[in-house]
Amino acid sequence: MNHSVGRAFVVSLGKTHALCSADLTQFRLTIDKPFSIALSSSHLSILFFIRFLVTITTLITATSANMLYQALTTLDTAVLNDVRAHFRQPAVQPNPAGNDDSGGEKNPLLNHLNKLLEASGMSDPFAKIYVVTDPVESLPTLLLFFVVTYVTKLTWDKDFATLVRAKATFGLDGVPLVVGIVTLLKQFHPSYTKRLLEYLGQFVRCTMASVLEKAKASASTGKVDPGTSSRNVRAAMPQEVTNTLLFIDLFCNIGKIPKSAVAEFVPSYILDSVAMS
């Protein structure tokens, strides 16, 4: 290995040797037995110059990343405003995606912006539309039957504060189940999500009304069952109803659905009481 002045220098850090040429065109690392450092003043100058370049590169990268983030955020907000303006006034505001209806050329802006947002980690996978689907009118009903049937196989875990499978042989935990249904419904019109929440709310209300009627009947006959008294209605609630309410709470949190939108189907105090318990 050449140690001549002005040609190359060797820096030893334990067993890692860094060989750098003086013109900064080559750089390689080798693993060998440790040896002493042999540096002249010119070698030290080159080392300080390399450290200066690394510092400047780090600062430029950090500045560029911040500028890229600000540019993408501003462009994304501007494009979303243009899309909303187009759907409010289609005849006045042009479509940012291009004039496909009139046979014009499609604007590649949205496609390129989407790729940049995904590469920068600024996209939301839960809110993304992956495929274009045809209407399936019975989908909310099918999901209702599936949810009501499967929630009986879940249980509330206090340590993780979420629904988990009651047995290891069951296929899904609560969170993957909710994420899958949220992602599926995102591929359809928002009315599908509203209809599913409406059906789940109706299931909860009907079951609770049945439990309350049973409690009133027991109280009127003087044969009050401790499990069905109005004081213990919460304890006497079937497991599928409790899990359904917890499912709705997770569904709203993951799907970013405001609780005010669910209040017309399930009273807010019921959801809050189940979530707090």
Backbone bond lengths (Angstrom), bond angles and torsions (degrees), N, CA, C in turn:
res aa  C-N    CA-C-N  psi(-1)  N-CA   C-N-CA  omega(-1)  CA-C   N-CA-C  phi
1 M - - - 1.465 - - 1.524 108.60 -
2 N 1.306 117.09 133.49 1.454 121.99 -174.17 1.518 110.00 -84.39
3 H 1.347 116.71 128.93 1.469 122.23 178.69 1.516 111.05 -116.26
4 S 1.324 119.28 20.31 1.458 121.52 -177.24 1.517 111.14 -67.10
5 V 1.367 115.09 147.61 1.463 120.60 -178.27 1.521 109.33 -68.47
6 G 1.370 115.07 136.57 1.455 120.55 177.77 1.512 114.23 83.97
7 R 1.329 117.63 -7.05 1.455 119.30 179.69 1.531 111.69 -104.94
8 A 1.294 116.88 -54.92 1.462 119.90 -177.93 1.507 109.22 -155.49
9 F 1.337 116.04 159.93 1.449 120.58 176.58 1.510 108.59 -141.00
10 V 1.315 117.67 157.54 1.454 123.28 -175.64 1.521 108.18 -126.09
11 V 1.301 116.33 130.69 1.459 122.39 176.70 1.516 107.60 -114.60
12 S 1.307 117.62 127.02 1.457 122.24 -177.77 1.518 109.24 -109.50
13 L 1.325 116.64 122.48 1.463 123.32 173.85 1.518 106.96 -123.43
14 G 1.325 117.58 93.15 1.456 120.32 -175.11 1.515 109.70 68.82
15 K 1.341 117.20 -115.08 1.450 122.91 178.57 1.516 112.79 -108.26
16 T 1.333 117.88 9.41 1.462 121.92 -179.48 1.519 108.80 -103.48
17 H 1.305 117.26 119.80 1.454 122.64 -178.80 1.511 108.88 -109.48
18 A 1.313 118.25 132.08 1.455 123.13 177.59 1.519 108.42 -112.56
19 L 1.326 116.11 117.35 1.455 121.73 179.72 1.518 108.78 -103.67
20 C 1.350 118.57 117.33 1.452 123.27 -177.71 1.512 108.73 -124.04
21 S 1.313 117.27 133.64 1.454 120.34 175.25 1.517 109.97 -79.77
22 A 1.312 116.56 158.10 1.456 120.53 -175.50 1.510 112.40 -68.80
23 D 1.339 117.89 -26.71 1.458 120.32 -179.97 1.520 112.56 -89.21
24 L 1.354 117.38 6.97 1.478 123.77 175.63 1.524 112.72 61.26
25 T 1.321 118.50 26.19 1.462 120.77 179.50 1.509 112.31 -98.19
26 Q 1.330 119.05 -11.45 1.450 121.84 179.98 1.515 109.34 -132.43
27 F 1.326 114.27 147.49 1.461 119.00 176.16 1.522 107.51 -158.09
28 R 1.338 116.52 127.18 1.465 119.22 178.19 1.515 109.03 -149.00
29 L 1.343 115.34 155.09 1.457 122.11 178.99 1.508 109.08 -115.00
30 T 1.332 117.94 136.45 1.449 122.37 176.56 1.511 109.16 -130.61
31 I 1.310 116.16 150.17 1.462 122.80 178.56 1.523 107.70 -106.25
32 D 1.322 116.94 118.69 1.446 121.76 -175.96 1.523 107.55 -152.23
33 K 1.280 117.23 179.62 1.455 120.03 176.78 1.526 109.34 -67.53
34 P 1.321 118.10 147.34 1.464 120.59 -177.31 1.523 111.60 -67.80
35 F 1.316 114.42 146.39 1.456 119.50 174.49 1.517 108.56 -140.83
36 S 1.286 117.99 169.50 1.457 122.96 -172.61 1.515 111.06 -75.39
37 I 1.342 115.61 160.75 1.453 122.45 179.03 1.524 109.61 -86.03
38 A 1.329 116.48 128.21 1.463 121.35 178.04 1.514 108.30 -123.92
39 L 1.340 116.76 94.77 1.451 122.02 -175.35 1.525 109.44 -128.12
40 S 1.317 114.88 140.79 1.458 120.70 173.50 1.521 109.22 -102.14
41 S 1.327 117.40 -179.10 1.459 120.93 179.21 1.521 111.67 -63.33
42 S 1.334 116.74 -36.20 1.465 119.53 177.04 1.513 111.26 -66.28
43 H 1.343 116.10 -35.34 1.470 119.72 177.19 1.523 110.89 -65.57
44 L 1.344 116.36 -41.20 1.457 119.40 178.61 1.523 111.90 -64.00
45 S 1.324 116.11 -36.90 1.457 119.84 177.61 1.512 110.96 -62.55
46 I 1.323 115.88 -40.31 1.470 119.51 178.97 1.524 110.49 -67.29
47 L 1.344 117.56 -39.14 1.461 120.36 178.10 1.519 111.57 -61.78
48 F 1.327 116.62 -44.73 1.464 120.14 177.55 1.526 111.11 -63.71
49 F 1.329 117.03 -35.58 1.461 120.83 178.60 1.533 110.71 -66.46
50 I 1.336 116.57 -40.95 1.470 120.02 177.85 1.527 110.72 -64.93
51 R 1.333 116.45 -42.44 1.462 119.41 177.68 1.521 110.80 -62.47
52 F 1.319 117.17 -38.29 1.470 120.86 177.10 1.520 110.82 -62.64
53 L 1.342 117.13 -42.62 1.467 120.54 178.90 1.526 111.06 -63.20
54 V 1.341 116.51 -41.51 1.474 119.34 179.59 1.528 110.45 -63.20
55 T 1.333 116.79 -41.80 1.473 120.42 179.38 1.526 111.44 -63.60
56 I 1.330 116.37 -44.71 1.461 120.14 179.54 1.528 110.55 -64.11
57 T 1.345 117.27 -40.90 1.467 120.66 179.05 1.527 111.13 -62.95
58 T 1.336 116.02 -40.81 1.468 119.57 178.27 1.524 111.57 -62.80
59 L 1.323 116.71 -44.07 1.468 120.29 179.25 1.518 111.48 -64.25
60 I 1.334 116.66 -41.97 1.471 119.60 179.69 1.519 110.88 -64.32
61 T 1.352 116.43 -40.52 1.464 120.30 179.52 1.525 110.90 -63.45
62 A 1.336 116.32 -44.90 1.464 119.23 179.53 1.521 111.43 -63.92
63 T 1.329 117.02 -41.47 1.465 120.19 179.20 1.514 111.22 -66.55
64 S 1.324 116.29 -42.38 1.466 119.73 -179.98 1.519 111.48 -65.26
65 A 1.353 117.51 -39.47 1.459 120.50 178.75 1.519 110.96 -61.67
66 N 1.329 117.11 -42.99 1.457 120.76 179.05 1.529 111.14 -65.12
67 M 1.341 116.21 -41.96 1.463 119.58 178.19 1.525 111.25 -65.14
68 L 1.349 116.93 -38.85 1.460 120.40 177.95 1.522 110.99 -64.26
69 Y 1.333 116.57 -41.87 1.461 120.13 178.77 1.527 111.33 -62.60
70 Q 1.324 116.81 -46.12 1.460 120.30 -179.88 1.533 110.96 -63.99
71 A 1.337 117.05 -39.82 1.462 120.43 -179.37 1.521 111.11 -66.22
72 L 1.346 116.71 -44.24 1.466 119.81 179.87 1.521 111.45 -66.39
73 T 1.325 117.22 -39.75 1.468 120.14 178.95 1.526 110.92 -63.18
74 T 1.318 116.41 -44.68 1.465 120.22 -179.89 1.522 111.43 -65.61
75 L 1.340 116.57 -43.49 1.462 119.95 -179.84 1.521 111.27 -66.14
76 D 1.332 117.37 -40.59 1.464 120.88 179.47 1.523 110.67 -62.93
77 T 1.330 117.48 -43.53 1.469 120.83 178.13 1.518 111.25 -63.68
78 A 1.339 116.87 -41.48 1.467 120.16 -179.88 1.521 111.57 -64.81
79 V 1.332 116.73 -41.88 1.464 119.89 -179.82 1.523 110.90 -66.52
80 L 1.333 117.17 -40.81 1.472 120.09 178.03 1.519 111.09 -62.76
81 N 1.311 117.35 -39.90 1.469 119.96 177.01 1.525 111.22 -64.13
82 D 1.338 117.16 -38.66 1.456 120.27 177.61 1.523 111.50 -66.38
83 V 1.336 116.67 -38.16 1.472 119.83 178.92 1.525 110.31 -65.98
84 R 1.341 116.91 -44.05 1.474 119.65 178.54 1.530 110.70 -63.63
85 A 1.327 116.83 -40.28 1.464 119.78 179.06 1.523 110.87 -64.79
86 H 1.332 117.33 -35.88 1.465 120.42 179.31 1.523 111.60 -65.75
87 F 1.344 116.70 -41.57 1.460 119.18 -179.03 1.523 112.04 -74.33
88 R 1.330 117.54 -24.37 1.463 119.62 174.67 1.524 111.42 -75.43
89 Q 1.332 116.95 -39.78 1.468 121.88 -179.28 1.533 108.95 -136.34
90 P 1.329 118.01 78.88 1.464 120.44 -176.69 1.524 113.04 -62.36
91 A 1.328 116.92 -31.41 1.463 119.24 -177.13 1.520 112.65 -76.73
92 V 1.314 117.46 -19.73 1.465 121.23 -176.15 1.525 111.42 -103.30
93 Q 1.343 116.54 -48.07 1.461 121.42 -176.08 1.531 110.28 -92.57
94 P 1.327 118.43 129.33 1.469 120.50 179.24 1.521 111.20 -71.28
95 N 1.325 115.33 158.62 1.450 121.69 178.77 1.527 109.38 -84.01
96 P 1.355 119.07 123.05 1.468 120.08 179.48 1.516 113.82 -61.19
97 A 1.338 116.87 -23.45 1.465 119.57 -179.78 1.518 112.43 -81.47
98 G 1.326 118.71 -7.87 1.454 121.05 -178.99 1.516 111.41 114.32
99 N 1.311 115.57 165.17 1.469 121.18 -178.86 1.517 109.74 -93.05
100 D 1.360 115.15 72.24 1.460 118.97 -178.96 1.522 111.85 -69.01
101 D 1.335 116.68 -32.75 1.461 119.18 -177.09 1.522 111.87 -66.17
102 S 1.322 116.18 -32.22 1.459 119.53 -178.55 1.517 112.76 -95.37
103 G 1.334 116.53 8.95 1.453 119.83 178.17 1.506 114.31 81.18
104 G 1.335 117.70 11.89 1.455 120.85 -179.73 1.511 111.69 -76.67
105 E 1.327 115.65 172.90 1.452 120.95 -179.37 1.523 109.92 -74.08
106 K 1.328 116.18 139.52 1.454 120.96 -179.53 1.520 110.22 -75.72
107 N 1.322 115.59 136.35 1.455 121.32 -179.49 1.535 109.17 -79.78
108 P 1.338 118.77 123.82 1.481 120.40 -179.06 1.512 113.90 -79.05
109 L 1.330 118.61 5.46 1.457 121.57 -175.06 1.523 111.61 -59.79
110 L 1.336 117.43 -49.15 1.457 120.27 -175.86 1.524 111.58 -63.58
111 N 1.316 116.69 -39.14 1.464 120.23 -179.56 1.521 111.02 -65.03
112 H 1.336 116.87 -46.29 1.461 120.32 179.78 1.532 111.25 -67.59
113 L 1.327 116.90 -39.65 1.456 119.85 178.94 1.523 110.86 -63.97
114 N 1.328 117.30 -39.68 1.454 121.27 178.81 1.529 111.12 -62.58
115 K 1.331 117.33 -40.81 1.465 120.53 178.46 1.524 111.25 -64.96
116 L 1.326 117.16 -41.00 1.456 120.51 179.08 1.530 111.52 -65.87
117 L 1.326 116.52 -40.68 1.463 120.29 179.40 1.531 111.11 -65.03
118 E 1.330 116.90 -40.93 1.453 120.01 178.72 1.522 111.04 -67.28
119 A 1.341 117.62 -42.15 1.465 120.48 179.37 1.518 112.03 -65.52
120 S 1.328 117.38 -28.78 1.463 121.82 -179.91 1.524 112.87 -89.06
121 G 1.327 117.48 -2.77 1.459 120.38 -179.26 1.513 113.77 73.98
122 M 1.334 117.59 24.36 1.461 121.15 -176.54 1.529 112.32 -103.46
123 S 1.316 117.79 5.50 1.457 120.45 179.65 1.519 110.05 -94.56
124 D 1.328 116.50 159.50 1.457 122.90 179.88 1.522 108.43 -110.77
125 P 1.346 119.03 105.56 1.473 120.10 -177.76 1.516 113.26 -61.08
126 F 1.352 117.31 -30.36 1.461 119.83 -177.78 1.527 111.98 -71.68
127 A 1.321 117.76 -24.98 1.465 121.42 -177.01 1.522 112.20 -101.77
128 K 1.323 117.88 5.91 1.457 120.63 -174.87 1.529 111.16 -87.22
129 I 1.312 116.13 142.71 1.463 122.63 174.56 1.525 107.43 -96.47
130 Y 1.325 117.32 111.96 1.456 121.99 -174.06 1.526 112.41 -89.75
131 V 1.334 117.83 -35.33 1.461 121.69 -177.24 1.519 108.92 -135.47
132 V 1.314 115.20 155.78 1.468 121.94 174.15 1.524 107.53 -94.38
133 T 1.316 116.90 120.49 1.458 121.67 -173.48 1.520 110.84 -115.47
134 D 1.311 114.22 154.67 1.465 121.41 172.74 1.529 109.17 -85.41
135 P 1.321 118.02 153.83 1.476 120.18 -179.77 1.524 111.80 -60.57
136 V 1.322 115.85 136.64 1.466 123.38 175.21 1.526 106.24 -126.49
137 E 1.303 116.51 95.05 1.462 121.12 -169.90 1.519 112.75 -64.11
138 S 1.333 118.22 -31.12 1.467 120.37 -176.58 1.520 113.34 -89.42
139 L 1.319 118.55 5.70 1.464 120.67 -177.44 1.523 112.87 -61.92
140 P 1.346 121.19 -47.10 1.481 119.51 178.22 1.522 113.11 -58.59
141 T 1.327 117.36 -38.12 1.469 120.03 178.56 1.518 111.00 -66.14
142 L 1.327 116.75 -42.58 1.464 120.79 178.33 1.533 111.11 -62.74
143 L 1.327 116.62 -42.17 1.459 119.90 178.35 1.528 111.54 -66.61
144 L 1.341 117.15 -34.14 1.464 120.30 176.72 1.521 110.37 -59.94
145 F 1.334 117.24 -50.09 1.466 120.62 -179.86 1.527 110.86 -62.06
146 F 1.315 116.34 -39.19 1.464 119.91 -179.21 1.530 111.03 -66.37
147 V 1.329 116.85 -44.77 1.468 120.53 -178.14 1.525 110.63 -66.13
148 V 1.331 117.24 -47.88 1.463 120.81 -178.21 1.531 110.59 -61.84
149 T 1.334 116.91 -34.58 1.469 120.16 179.48 1.514 111.75 -75.15
150 Y 1.350 116.96 -40.63 1.467 119.29 -172.79 1.522 113.21 -82.55
151 V 1.336 118.84 -25.89 1.471 119.53 -177.51 1.524 111.90 -65.23
152 T 1.328 117.94 -19.33 1.468 119.79 175.83 1.526 111.44 -68.41
153 K 1.323 117.44 -17.25 1.463 121.36 178.74 1.520 112.67 -93.23
154 L 1.320 115.82 6.21 1.467 121.05 179.73 1.516 110.56 -111.25
155 T 1.307 114.82 158.72 1.455 121.23 176.21 1.522 108.78 -143.62
156 W 1.326 115.73 156.38 1.463 120.58 -177.60 1.524 109.96 -85.05
157 D 1.320 115.62 126.10 1.452 121.86 177.63 1.531 109.25 -102.12
158 K 1.324 116.78 115.88 1.469 120.94 -177.35 1.526 111.85 -69.48
159 D 1.332 117.29 -31.19 1.462 119.89 -178.48 1.519 111.67 -69.11
160 F 1.334 116.83 -41.75 1.461 121.27 179.75 1.522 112.69 -94.30
161 A 1.351 117.13 -8.67 1.467 122.43 179.27 1.521 111.49 54.98
162 T 1.332 116.29 47.80 1.455 120.76 179.27 1.523 109.13 -160.54
163 L 1.318 115.95 173.82 1.457 121.48 176.69 1.526 109.88 -83.11
164 V 1.324 115.19 132.85 1.463 121.07 176.95 1.526 107.84 -128.86
165 R 1.314 116.19 163.86 1.460 119.63 179.29 1.526 110.32 -70.47
166 A 1.321 115.20 139.93 1.459 120.13 -176.43 1.520 111.60 -71.65
167 K 1.334 118.29 -29.00 1.453 123.14 178.53 1.518 109.44 -130.71
168 A 1.313 115.83 152.02 1.464 120.25 -179.24 1.522 112.13 -68.34
169 T 1.320 117.03 -19.24 1.466 120.06 -179.32 1.524 112.77 -78.24
170 F 1.336 117.62 -16.15 1.462 120.33 178.56 1.514 109.93 -73.70
171 G 1.321 115.88 150.12 1.457 120.75 -168.96 1.509 115.95 -74.83
172 L 1.337 118.79 -41.20 1.457 121.21 -169.16 1.521 111.81 -127.72
173 D 1.336 114.87 147.42 1.459 121.00 166.21 1.522 109.63 -84.54
174 G 1.318 115.61 176.42 1.458 119.68 -176.52 1.514 113.59 -67.35
175 V 1.338 117.42 -45.20 1.461 120.33 -176.09 1.525 112.29 -66.09
176 P 1.355 120.93 -47.50 1.480 118.75 175.46 1.520 112.87 -59.25
177 L 1.333 116.85 -34.85 1.462 119.87 177.84 1.525 110.95 -63.92
178 V 1.331 116.81 -46.66 1.465 120.76 -179.58 1.520 110.83 -65.38
179 V 1.337 117.23 -43.72 1.468 120.96 -179.81 1.518 110.53 -61.35
180 G 1.326 117.26 -41.58 1.459 120.12 178.84 1.516 112.92 -63.01
181 I 1.332 116.82 -43.14 1.464 119.87 -179.66 1.524 110.75 -69.83
182 V 1.343 117.47 -39.34 1.468 120.26 177.10 1.529 110.21 -61.40
183 T 1.337 117.40 -45.74 1.465 120.94 179.91 1.518 111.26 -64.06
184 L 1.327 117.26 -39.90 1.463 120.70 178.22 1.516 111.53 -62.70
185 L 1.325 116.96 -45.90 1.461 120.09 -177.68 1.523 112.25 -69.47
186 K 1.344 117.47 -25.02 1.465 120.09 177.57 1.521 111.91 -65.40
187 Q 1.323 117.55 -19.93 1.461 120.46 179.90 1.523 112.03 -82.05
188 F 1.327 117.20 -3.72 1.455 121.99 -179.02 1.522 109.67 -120.23
189 H 1.305 115.17 178.81 1.461 121.39 179.39 1.523 110.07 -63.91
190 P 1.342 118.73 145.94 1.471 120.95 179.95 1.528 113.96 -57.68
191 S 1.318 117.94 -20.52 1.464 119.74 178.47 1.523 111.87 -64.44
192 Y 1.343 117.62 -25.34 1.465 120.65 177.70 1.529 110.32 -65.30
193 T 1.320 116.60 -42.75 1.458 120.47 177.92 1.525 110.87 -64.09
194 K 1.313 116.79 -41.00 1.460 120.69 179.73 1.525 110.69 -64.50
195 R 1.320 117.02 -40.24 1.468 120.40 -179.93 1.516 111.51 -67.17
196 L 1.344 117.85 -38.18 1.463 119.77 177.64 1.521 110.50 -64.29
197 L 1.326 117.62 -44.80 1.460 120.05 177.51 1.526 111.50 -63.07
198 E 1.327 116.11 -35.95 1.464 119.75 177.74 1.522 111.09 -65.12
199 Y 1.329 117.33 -42.26 1.466 120.67 178.94 1.527 111.53 -66.76
200 L 1.331 116.85 -41.74 1.466 120.04 177.89 1.523 111.00 -64.45
201 G 1.324 117.33 -40.34 1.455 120.54 176.70 1.518 112.18 -63.49
202 Q 1.332 116.62 -39.13 1.465 119.98 178.44 1.529 110.69 -65.82
203 F 1.319 116.61 -39.28 1.470 120.61 176.95 1.519 110.83 -61.66
204 V 1.320 117.43 -43.61 1.465 121.17 180.00 1.519 110.78 -65.91
205 R 1.329 117.41 -45.31 1.463 120.38 -177.59 1.529 111.36 -64.81
206 C 1.317 117.49 -42.65 1.469 120.06 -179.56 1.525 111.42 -64.44
207 T 1.322 116.81 -41.44 1.465 119.86 -179.69 1.519 110.74 -68.18
208 M 1.330 117.54 -40.63 1.459 120.37 178.22 1.517 111.13 -66.30
209 A 1.320 117.34 -38.26 1.471 119.93 177.33 1.518 110.68 -63.00
210 S 1.329 116.81 -38.25 1.462 120.05 178.13 1.524 111.57 -64.69
211 V 1.326 116.55 -41.07 1.473 120.53 179.12 1.528 110.56 -66.09
212 L 1.339 116.65 -41.24 1.468 119.87 179.63 1.521 111.59 -66.44
213 E 1.324 117.47 -39.04 1.465 120.53 177.75 1.522 110.83 -63.65
214 K 1.318 115.89 -38.35 1.462 119.38 177.74 1.516 110.79 -66.34
215 A 1.331 116.62 -38.30 1.464 120.22 178.98 1.527 111.04 -66.88
216 K 1.350 117.49 -40.75 1.462 120.81 178.58 1.521 111.30 -65.90
217 A 1.327 115.91 -39.57 1.465 119.08 179.41 1.524 110.89 -64.56
218 S 1.320 116.83 -39.15 1.464 119.93 178.39 1.525 111.07 -67.10
219 A 1.330 116.58 -37.54 1.465 120.04 -179.69 1.518 111.34 -70.17
220 S 1.334 118.17 -36.35 1.468 121.29 -178.32 1.521 112.14 -70.72
221 T 1.295 118.84 -31.66 1.461 122.44 179.79 1.511 112.45 -87.82
222 G 1.334 117.13 -4.29 1.452 120.36 -179.64 1.501 113.73 81.34
223 K 1.301 117.10 -1.11 1.459 121.30 178.28 1.522 108.39 -103.80
224 V 1.269 113.67 78.10 1.452 119.02 -176.63 1.512 109.36 -82.52
225 D 1.289 115.03 117.98 1.462 120.93 175.59 1.529 108.52 -83.01
226 P 1.330 118.08 122.97 1.469 118.51 -178.67 1.518 113.20 -55.05
227 G 1.324 116.82 -27.06 1.462 119.24 -179.02 1.511 112.88 -80.89
228 T 1.355 118.43 -15.26 1.452 119.90 -176.42 1.520 112.46 -120.73
229 S 1.311 119.82 7.92 1.450 120.83 176.96 1.514 109.69 -67.09
230 S 1.332 115.70 155.94 1.462 119.61 -176.91 1.523 111.38 -61.41
231 R 1.347 117.30 -25.82 1.461 119.53 179.35 1.524 110.63 -72.85
232 N 1.338 116.14 -28.73 1.459 120.22 -176.47 1.527 111.95 -110.26
233 V 1.319 115.58 26.36 1.455 118.57 179.45 1.521 110.62 -61.65
234 R 1.334 115.25 -40.20 1.466 119.22 -179.97 1.522 110.99 -61.81
235 A 1.337 116.48 -39.75 1.458 119.79 179.35 1.522 112.06 -72.33
236 A 1.352 116.89 -30.27 1.452 120.57 -178.83 1.517 112.89 -85.57
237 M 1.322 117.68 -3.09 1.457 120.72 -179.19 1.519 109.96 -64.47
238 P 1.332 117.74 133.72 1.467 119.74 178.72 1.523 111.76 -58.48
239 Q 1.327 114.80 151.30 1.452 119.94 -176.18 1.519 111.98 -63.41
240 E 1.338 116.78 -35.37 1.465 118.17 -178.87 1.528 111.96 -66.98
241 V 1.347 117.24 -28.19 1.458 120.00 177.97 1.527 110.25 -73.20
242 T 1.323 116.39 -45.17 1.465 119.81 177.93 1.523 110.79 -60.23
243 N 1.324 116.49 -45.54 1.470 119.95 179.48 1.525 111.77 -67.09
244 T 1.327 116.61 -32.17 1.466 119.11 177.04 1.523 110.53 -66.04
245 L 1.327 116.66 -41.29 1.468 119.78 177.08 1.529 111.10 -64.30
246 L 1.319 117.24 -40.34 1.466 120.57 176.25 1.524 110.67 -66.19
247 F 1.333 116.51 -36.17 1.462 120.60 176.25 1.528 110.56 -62.97
248 I 1.323 116.99 -43.55 1.466 120.45 179.27 1.527 110.45 -62.96
249 D 1.336 116.65 -39.79 1.464 119.89 179.23 1.537 110.65 -63.91
250 L 1.332 117.61 -44.84 1.467 120.91 176.90 1.527 111.04 -64.65
251 F 1.323 115.97 -39.07 1.458 121.24 -179.76 1.528 110.72 -60.58
252 C 1.321 116.63 -42.71 1.471 120.26 179.59 1.524 111.43 -69.16
253 N 1.330 117.43 -38.19 1.457 120.05 -178.76 1.529 111.40 -69.03
254 I 1.323 117.16 -45.52 1.469 120.44 -177.87 1.516 110.60 -73.83
255 G 1.325 117.19 -41.04 1.457 120.69 -179.87 1.513 114.44 -81.37
256 K 1.349 117.38 0.31 1.467 123.01 179.61 1.527 111.19 55.01
257 I 1.326 114.27 46.83 1.462 121.66 178.19 1.520 107.89 -100.85
258 P 1.315 119.47 124.44 1.476 120.34 -179.22 1.524 111.19 -64.66
259 K 1.314 114.77 143.79 1.467 119.74 -179.76 1.526 111.48 -63.26
260 S 1.332 117.19 -24.33 1.466 119.54 178.42 1.520 111.47 -64.52
261 A 1.350 116.87 -28.16 1.465 119.77 178.62 1.520 112.06 -74.32
262 V 1.341 117.49 -19.96 1.464 121.29 -179.72 1.521 110.89 -96.58
263 A 1.331 117.20 -15.15 1.464 120.94 -174.83 1.528 111.96 -62.28
264 E 1.329 118.39 -27.89 1.472 119.73 179.49 1.521 111.74 -74.51
265 F 1.339 117.86 -14.27 1.459 121.39 178.44 1.522 111.87 -105.20
266 V 1.327 116.34 -39.86 1.467 122.36 178.37 1.518 107.36 -131.73
267 P 1.328 119.21 125.12 1.468 120.30 179.38 1.526 111.47 -55.79
268 S 1.315 115.96 143.11 1.454 120.89 -175.88 1.524 112.15 -63.19
269 Y 1.340 117.21 -36.77 1.470 119.19 -176.44 1.515 111.02 -66.74
270 I 1.343 117.46 -26.99 1.473 119.63 178.26 1.527 109.54 -71.68
271 L 1.327 116.88 -45.93 1.455 120.08 178.01 1.537 111.22 -62.28
272 D 1.325 116.48 -41.39 1.455 119.88 -179.32 1.534 111.44 -66.37
273 S 1.326 116.12 -39.51 1.469 118.98 -179.43 1.517 111.53 -66.55
274 V 1.328 117.10 -39.63 1.467 120.09 179.35 1.512 110.50 -69.55
275 A 1.349 117.08 -41.23 1.464 120.06 179.53 1.525 111.39 -64.78
276 M 1.338 117.52 -39.01 1.463 120.91 -179.16 1.527 111.81 -73.13
277 S 1.323 116.15 -31.65 1.475 118.83 -179.40 1.507 112.01 -76.71
